[in-house]
Amino acid sequence: MKNQKQIYFKFMIYVIVIVLVNLVSTTLFFRADLTRDRVYSLSTASRTVVSTLSEPLTIKIFFSKNLPVPYNNTERYLHDLMEEYASHGGKFFNYTFNDVTPQEAGLTDEADRNRRLAEDYGISPVQIRIIENDEVKFQQAYMGLVIIHGDMIEKVPAITATDGLEYKLTTAIQKLNNKVSTLLSLKEKVRLRMYLSSSLFAVAPFMGLDSLSSLPEQITKVVQELNTKNLGVMDFKYVDPTKENNLDDIAKRYNLMTLKWPDLESKNVHAGTGGAGLIMEYGEKRAEIPLISSVNLPIIGTTYQMTDPTMLADLLSDTMEQMIGINQAIGYLGDHGTLPLSMPGMGMMGQQQQTTMNAFNNLVSQRYTIKEISLADEEIPEGLNTLIIARPTEEFTDFELFQIDQALMKGTNLAIFPEAFNETMPGQSAGFMGGGPVYVPIDTGLSRLLEHYGVKLSSSYVMDEACYKQMLPQNRGGGEQNIYFAPMIDGANIDNTPDYMNNIKGLVTMKISPLTVDAEKLKKSGIKATTLFSSSDKAWEMKNNINLNPMFISPPKDGEKRSFDLACMLEGDFSSYFAGQEIPQKTLPENEVAEGDLMDSGSDKAQANDADQGVKTSPDLSKIQASNTLVEGRKAGKIFVMACSSMLEDNMLDSEGRSTNATFVLNVIDHLNGQDDIAVMRSKNQTLNPLDPTLPVMRNVIKTVNIAGLPILVILFGFSVWMRRRSRKQRIKNLFSTDQKES
């Protein structure tokens, strides 16, 4: 009876302990994510985004209940993700799951209100397919959400899978919250200093800068308007180096453009020096915005231009937002025959051209503002984080190369996707069709810059036995056709060491050219070079007489095959290609050159004739010396090079950005823009996990182990258990036998 009471007492104790543990678990939430890529844990970028909320943000989720597999897993994952967001978002992050599920008797009042609310937000039911009782059925289900932040709304109308869901939500939250939260959470103001020497006001009219003296007042008004829109985060100050007598120190510290001129007796202007420029600083970041620019034109000579104050507002705003991490802008070279970002026009006979970058444009535009730049008409804007150059086919002038070089020197990173050959169809110009394409080598001059920076491009294509295989139709014999000019890059040839390359386990390339990194030169200059991926060791080059017809390509002997570097990232303090050289002249269009030739007002003869006739002449601007117009190398920069522009085309990227090709390209752009945390988050849900290649002998061994090895192990384990039990019985038997003999 006593033992029975003890059993009941222990049972009650156990029940009480279980109840207390459950009560504690409701207030002390803990979960361990044991997945390799921490798929079920918030990334650093997500935690940062929600933890910096400064105003309430609400997520309203409209998800039907009791959905079949796999959609019920999506709802469960969404619940867990919201809890993770809430735990780091604090009081400003709120979420609600709204019931939109009809009951057996029809819609309840609450479900009906929630359905109408979902429709008001633009969330409509989607059709899903379910298999039930060996039958395929279709069902309407709500699986969407809206994010509300102040007066702004962002919606995700259909969440049918968990892949990339955290990335999609975090970027949407960041898009709404970024500007307000960032401005409110700044620990210090953005410093803007205008350096303009008053000594320049005397010589400015003779340089074509008549309104230079009014520039301080105009810029002051521009900054006041910007501060009104941006919560007064800009600390502006006008500094006159002439009065402060510190031009040399400022010019050296900020690489400020300085001018030096002799006595202009006829104009009653004494010799002097002056400087001009805008310097924006935040923390350790700095951007230089020129107020005066000099251009050396043929025949005409040196001319000077002043920054237009009306255009300065947008430039200052963009530079500030890039500096503090709001709406970063990247540049895209839109001329020189580069790939078009938007849908191209119609080709011959009304056929649409096949080369499009719509997927790339849409994917990149979700996080960045893309500015198309025409070097023929404009200069590369100051403070641009990254400039993308994709498949230029027209030659760059020295002045245009100078602009690209100087952009890198001033902190603009470069993403260059050159092409070795220009593919043309013979006879197109004459109106004839037919025949295979002709591959003409491209020499734009860009290779000179890259070779100076440490990367040499080869005028060839890489063929690889590890390539994409196309299934042939039965009328062509069936089977597989090796597309040697489309190498498949496996995980063994991808460097996953950089965070932004984590989980990139396979890529598809096409018509890619090899790169050669000058390791010795880069080591001397302190540049870090990372080969991001390379071909297999069964690759070779096709250099001359390019013919990409698979029927006419045959691999060479094994001794002629090797691995080739295909993509690299350079990081460090680069030196200018134009260091120690004269600044190249800007090439004028032919019509402008003709006008300048006819006028020729800058020639000695013209000036002499004007003087004889008593005409008022302008001073010789060649006597004015401009300094610090060339940045020879100071800021750390990054250069990404991959001679495969086809990877940016629509047939190589998916519109959702889930493929490894899309993840790789977007991660590289994020890294160039200092957004490695976003790149890591995007890679976290990369699902491609190919098997490592194995030799036939090893495959046979693995098969044998799986088929025969495992049953043998089970039999041996069972035999060992039987032997242990038999031995135990024998010991017990011997023990009782000994006891009986002693008694």
PyMOL commands that set and color helices and strands:
alter all, ss='L'
color gray80, all
select helices_A, chain A and resi 2-27+44-51+71-92+109-120+165-184+200-207+212-229+241-244+247-254+265-267+309-324+348-350+358-365+398-409+446-453+474-476+491-493+499-501+519-525+550-552+558-560+590-599+604-612+621-623+645-648+660-672+676-684+696-742
alter helices_A, ss='H'
color red, helices_A
select strands_A, chain A and resi 57-63+93-98+126-132+135-141+143-149+152-156+190-196+234-239+257-261+272-282+285-289+292-297+301-306+329-333+369-373+386-390+413-417+421-424+438-441+455-457+461-464+467-471+480-490+506-508+515-517+528-534+539-542+565-573+625-627+636-642
alter strands_A, ss='S'
color yellow, strands_A
deselect
rebuild
show_as cartoon
